[in-house]
Amino acid sequence: MDTALSSPMDIVEPGEETLVSGNIYAVKERSVVVLISKWFPINEFPIRSEFNE
């Protein structure tokens, strides 16, 4: 959920969330943002990194 986005992208159904890659998400003034984190075992992490090669 990001209330700064235009409808219908501001509030989405579970499973329809936008993937945020990286560790920074810009939040606009007077907005509400909900971020959900999933835990992945290091060998199943979906983003290639030096830790799972």
N, C-alpha and C positions, 0 to 999 in steps of 0.2 A: 504494500500500500504506500502510495506517495501522493498526497493530496495536492501537490503542485502540478501533477500531470493532468492532461485533459481527459475527460470521461470518454470512453470506458476504461482507459488505461490506469486511472487513479486507484481504483479498487478492483481487484481481480479475484477469481475463484481459486481455492487451493489447488495447486498443481499447475496453475497458469502464470505463476510468478515469473518475473524477468530475472535472469541470472546476472548477478553483479560480480564481475571478475575484478580482482585486485582487492585492496583494503581501504579504498576511499570512495565515499558516496557523497556528493554535494547535496545539501539540503537547503531549499529556498526558505526565505522568511515566512513565518506564519504557516508552515506546513507540518504535516505529521507524516513520518516515514516509519514503516515497520520492516525490520530486516530479520530474516530467518536464516540460521546457520545449520548446515548439515555436517555431521561428523563422518569422515571417510577414513578407513584404515589407510595408512601411508602408501601401501602398494596398490590401492584402488582410487587414489586421488585423481579427479578428472582433469586437472591441469598439470601439464608436464613441468617438473621442477628438478633441481639438482638432487633432491631428497628421494625421488622415486625412480631414478634411472637404473 
